[in-house]
Amino acid sequence: MIALVPSTSVRADLLLDAERPTSAALLVSVAARPGVEVHAERLTLTGPGGPLPVQEVRLPDGTRLHEFEVPAGSTAVEYEADVRVDGAAASADLTAAERWEFARPSRFCPSDRFSHLAAREFARFPRAEQPRAVAAWVRMHTDYVSGSSGPSDSALETLVGGQGVCRDFAHLVVALLRALDVPARVAAVYAPGLSPMDFHAVAEAAPDGRWQVVDATGLAPRQSLVRIASGRDTADTAFLTTAGPVTLTRLSVLAVTDGALPSDDGSGLVRLA
């Protein structure tokens, strides 16, 4: 196991515009997980009339969802925190419930449609090596092209089109691994080293009962990632979900470490706290 970087500063700024009031949920806060310390954290929402109240809902995996009411007009969202991660203290065991939840097909990862391809390409690999083999295959067969996919595209569209962004890479990895009966999920993360900077999506797999990070994009060192949320696919990890029409007019994300970024050739085992 490779230790995670000890300290990271993260920040996210959003500007929302709504014609009429509606409900919304944010997933921008660092997840509350074993081995993760969050300091100097601040989440503020400011509407046309001033500060807005927000309610935190903590999910069983440590994901921290924040509910609020979006007023008509412009709303500014600001989040920042300093994070220290003790990789040795992180708990990454696959639970009995997760074993089945993350082995089933989901909206963006229809793994039942990938059985033949997965068996043909990866059945020859030992189970412990399948996540790395899948990531290498996805990287070889998929081009990273900004703006090449839409919000409703699943892993099938990514496979056929041969291009996508981080969410599409993660969906394709997850779909192929589940087709091999390897539990897999998507994690939304802050990613120091990512360029251009944005929220990032990666896959996690548990071939041996322990979660490990699988990032077919190779765009940021896995050791530096900071978890925001995890779920079946990006339907569970979107940074903003609204009940009514809201326009995202500005998004800025920053994640930096307090030292040099670790080197990552993709071959080592890395676990995300």
C-alpha positions as CSV (number, residue, x, y, z in Angstrom):
1,M,0.0,0.0,0.0
2,I,1.3,3.5,-0.9
3,A,0.7,6.2,1.7
4,L,-1.4,9.1,0.7
5,V,0.0,12.7,0.8
6,P,-0.3,14.1,4.3
7,S,-2.0,17.5,3.5
8,T,-4.1,19.0,0.8
9,S,-6.0,22.3,0.5
10,V,-9.2,22.1,-1.6
11,R,-11.6,24.8,-2.8
12,A,-14.8,24.9,-4.9
13,D,-16.7,28.0,-6.1
14,L,-20.0,27.7,-7.9
15,L,-22.4,30.4,-9.2
16,L,-26.0,29.3,-9.8
17,D,-28.8,31.1,-11.6
18,A,-32.5,30.2,-11.1
19,E,-35.6,31.8,-12.5
20,R,-37.7,30.4,-9.7
21,P,-37.0,28.8,-6.3
22,T,-36.1,25.1,-6.2
23,S,-34.5,22.5,-4.0
24,A,-30.9,21.4,-4.5
25,A,-28.2,19.1,-3.0
26,L,-24.5,19.6,-3.0
27,L,-21.7,17.1,-3.0
28,V,-18.5,19.2,-2.6
29,S,-17.5,18.6,1.0
30,V,-14.7,16.2,1.8
31,A,-16.1,12.8,3.0
32,A,-16.0,11.9,6.6
33,R,-13.9,8.7,6.6
34,P,-11.5,6.9,8.9
35,G,-8.1,8.4,8.7
36,V,-9.3,11.7,7.3
37,E,-8.9,15.0,9.3
38,V,-10.6,18.1,7.9
39,H,-9.5,21.5,9.2
40,A,-10.4,25.2,8.6
41,E,-13.5,24.0,6.7
42,R,-16.0,26.5,5.4
43,L,-19.2,26.1,3.3
44,T,-21.1,29.3,2.5
45,L,-24.1,29.8,0.3
46,T,-25.1,33.4,-0.5
47,G,-28.3,34.3,-2.4
48,P,-29.7,37.7,-3.5
49,G,-31.0,38.3,0.1
50,G,-27.8,37.2,1.9
51,P,-26.6,33.9,3.5
52,L,-28.7,30.8,2.9
53,P,-29.3,28.0,5.5
54,V,-28.0,24.6,4.6
55,Q,-28.6,21.1,6.1
56,E,-26.0,18.4,6.2
57,V,-27.1,14.8,5.6
58,R,-24.4,12.2,6.3
59,L,-24.6,9.0,4.3
60,P,-23.4,5.6,5.7
61,D,-20.2,5.7,3.6
62,G,-19.2,9.1,5.0
63,T,-20.5,11.1,2.1
64,R,-21.7,14.5,3.3
65,L,-24.6,15.8,1.2
66,H,-25.8,19.4,1.8
67,E,-29.4,20.3,1.1
68,F,-30.6,23.9,0.5
69,E,-33.2,25.9,-1.2
70,V,-32.1,27.8,-4.3
71,P,-33.8,31.2,-4.5
72,A,-34.7,33.0,-7.7
73,G,-31.7,34.9,-9.0
74,S,-28.0,34.2,-8.4
75,T,-26.6,32.1,-5.7
76,A,-22.8,31.8,-4.9
77,V,-21.5,28.6,-3.3
78,E,-18.0,28.6,-1.7
79,Y,-16.3,25.6,-0.1
80,E,-12.8,25.3,1.3
81,A,-10.9,23.0,3.6
82,D,-7.5,21.7,4.6
83,V,-7.3,17.9,4.6
84,R,-4.9,15.6,6.3
85,V,-5.1,11.9,5.3
86,D,-3.5,9.1,7.3
87,G,-3.5,6.3,4.7
88,A,-2.5,3.7,7.3
89,A,-5.6,4.4,9.3
90,A,-8.0,4.3,6.4
91,S,-10.6,1.6,6.4
92,A,-11.1,0.1,2.9
93,D,-12.8,-3.2,3.5
94,L,-15.7,-4.3,1.2
95,T,-18.8,-4.8,3.3
96,A,-21.3,-7.6,2.7
97,A,-23.9,-5.1,1.5
98,E,-21.4,-3.5,-0.9
99,R,-20.5,-6.9,-2.3
100,W,-23.9,-7.0,-3.9
101,E,-24.7,-3.3,-4.4
102,F,-21.6,-2.7,-6.5
103,A,-21.7,-5.9,-8.4
104,R,-25.1,-5.1,-10.1
105,P,-25.7,-3.1,-13.2
106,S,-26.6,0.6,-12.7
107,R,-27.9,3.5,-14.8
108,F,-24.5,4.5,-16.3
109,C,-22.8,1.2,-15.9
110,P,-25.0,-1.5,-17.6
111,S,-22.5,-4.3,-16.8
112,D,-24.9,-7.0,-18.0
113,R,-24.3,-5.7,-21.5
114,F,-20.5,-6.2,-21.2
115,S,-20.3,-9.8,-20.3
116,H,-19.0,-11.2,-23.6
117,L,-16.4,-8.4,-24.0
118,A,-15.2,-8.7,-20.5
119,A,-14.8,-12.4,-20.7
120,R,-13.0,-12.2,-24.0
121,E,-10.5,-9.6,-23.0
122,F,-9.9,-10.2,-19.3
123,A,-11.0,-13.7,-18.1
124,R,-7.4,-14.9,-18.7
125,F,-6.1,-12.5,-16.0
126,P,-6.0,-13.5,-12.3
127,R,-8.7,-11.8,-10.4
128,A,-6.3,-9.6,-8.5
129,E,-4.8,-8.3,-11.8
130,Q,-8.1,-7.6,-13.5
131,P,-8.6,-4.0,-12.3
132,R,-5.2,-2.9,-13.7
133,A,-5.8,-4.9,-17.0
134,V,-9.2,-3.2,-17.4
135,A,-7.7,0.3,-16.8
136,A,-5.0,-0.3,-19.3
137,W,-7.5,-1.5,-21.9
138,V,-9.8,1.4,-21.4
139,R,-6.9,3.9,-21.7
140,M,-5.8,2.2,-24.9
141,H,-9.2,2.2,-26.5
142,T,-10.6,5.5,-25.3
143,D,-9.5,9.1,-26.1
144,Y,-9.9,11.8,-23.5
145,V,-11.7,14.6,-25.3
146,S,-13.3,17.5,-23.3
147,G,-16.9,18.0,-24.1
148,S,-17.2,14.8,-26.1
149,S,-20.0,13.2,-24.0
150,G,-23.4,14.3,-22.6
151,P,-24.8,13.9,-19.2
152,S,-27.0,10.9,-20.2
153,D,-24.2,8.9,-21.9
154,S,-23.5,5.5,-20.3
155,A,-20.5,3.2,-20.6
156,L,-22.1,1.8,-23.8
157,E,-21.9,5.2,-25.5
158,T,-18.3,5.6,-24.4
159,L,-17.4,2.1,-25.7
160,V,-19.0,2.8,-29.1
161,G,-17.7,6.3,-29.4
162,G,-14.2,5.6,-28.2
163,Q,-13.9,8.9,-26.4
164,G,-15.1,10.7,-23.2
165,V,-14.1,12.5,-20.1
166,C,-13.2,11.2,-16.6
167,R,-16.7,10.2,-15.7
168,D,-16.9,8.2,-19.0
169,F,-13.6,6.4,-18.3
170,A,-14.8,5.6,-14.8
171,H,-18.1,4.2,-16.0
172,L,-16.5,2.0,-18.6
173,V,-14.0,0.6,-16.1
174,V,-16.8,-0.1,-13.6
175,A,-19.0,-1.7,-16.1
176,L,-16.3,-4.1,-17.3
177,L,-15.2,-5.0,-13.8
178,R,-18.8,-5.7,-12.7
179,A,-19.2,-7.9,-15.8
180,L,-16.3,-9.9,-14.3
181,D,-18.1,-10.1,-11.0
182,V,-15.6,-7.7,-9.4
183,P,-17.4,-5.2,-7.2
184,A,-16.7,-1.7,-8.5
185,R,-18.0,1.8,-7.9
186,V,-17.3,5.4,-8.8
187,A,-15.7,8.0,-6.5
188,A,-15.9,11.8,-6.9
189,V,-12.6,13.3,-5.8
190,Y,-10.5,16.4,-5.5
191,A,-7.4,15.6,-7.6
192,P,-4.2,17.6,-7.0
193,G,-2.2,17.5,-10.2
194,L,-5.2,17.5,-12.5
195,S,-4.9,19.9,-15.4
196,P,-7.1,21.7,-16.2
197,M,-8.3,21.6,-12.6
198,D,-11.9,20.3,-12.0
199,F,-13.8,17.8,-10.0
200,H,-12.5,14.3,-11.0
201,A,-14.2,10.9,-11.2
202,V,-12.3,7.6,-10.7
203,A,-13.3,4.0,-10.3
204,E,-12.7,1.8,-7.2
205,A,-12.6,-2.0,-7.3
206,A,-12.5,-4.7,-4.7
207,P,-11.2,-7.9,-6.3
208,D,-9.9,-9.2,-3.0
209,G,-12.3,-7.6,-0.5
210,R,-10.3,-4.4,-0.2
211,W,-11.1,-1.2,-2.2
212,Q,-8.4,0.1,-4.5
213,V,-8.3,3.1,-6.9
214,V,-8.5,2.5,-10.6
215,D,-8.1,5.6,-12.8
216,A,-7.9,4.8,-16.5
217,T,-7.3,8.5,-17.4
218,G,-3.9,8.7,-15.6
219,L,-4.4,12.4,-15.3
220,A,-3.6,12.8,-11.6
221,P,-1.6,10.7,-9.1
222,R,-3.9,8.4,-7.3
223,Q,-2.0,8.8,-4.0
224,S,-3.1,12.5,-3.9
225,L,-6.8,12.0,-4.4
226,V,-9.3,13.2,-1.7
227,R,-12.7,11.6,-1.6
228,I,-15.9,13.6,-1.9
229,A,-18.5,10.9,-2.5
230,S,-18.8,7.4,-3.8
231,G,-21.7,5.5,-5.4
232,R,-22.9,3.1,-8.1
233,D,-22.1,5.7,-10.8
234,T,-22.0,9.4,-11.2
235,A,-25.7,9.7,-10.7
236,D,-24.8,9.1,-7.0
237,T,-21.8,11.4,-7.0
238,A,-22.9,14.6,-9.0
239,F,-21.6,17.7,-7.3
240,L,-25.0,19.4,-7.8
241,T,-28.4,18.0,-8.1
242,T,-31.5,20.2,-8.4
243,A,-35.3,19.5,-8.4
244,G,-35.9,22.3,-10.9
245,P,-34.0,24.2,-13.6
246,V,-30.8,25.8,-12.4
247,T,-28.0,27.1,-14.6
248,L,-24.4,26.7,-13.5
249,T,-22.8,29.9,-14.7
250,R,-19.4,29.5,-13.0
251,L,-17.4,26.6,-11.6
252,S,-13.9,26.8,-10.2
253,V,-12.1,24.0,-8.4
254,L,-8.7,24.0,-6.8
255,A,-6.8,21.2,-5.0
256,V,-3.1,21.5,-4.1
257,T,-0.8,19.5,-1.8
258,D,1.7,21.0,0.7
259,G,4.6,19.3,-1.1
260,A,5.7,17.6,-4.3
261,L,3.1,15.4,-6.0
262,P,3.8,11.7,-5.7
263,S,4.9,9.8,-8.8
264,D,2.3,7.3,-10.1
265,D,2.9,4.9,-13.0
266,G,-0.4,3.2,-12.5
267,S,1.1,-0.1,-11.5
268,G,1.0,0.1,-7.7
269,L,-1.9,-0.6,-5.3
270,V,-3.4,2.6,-4.0
271,R,-6.3,2.8,-1.6
272,L,-8.5,5.9,-1.2
273,A,-9.5,6.9,2.4
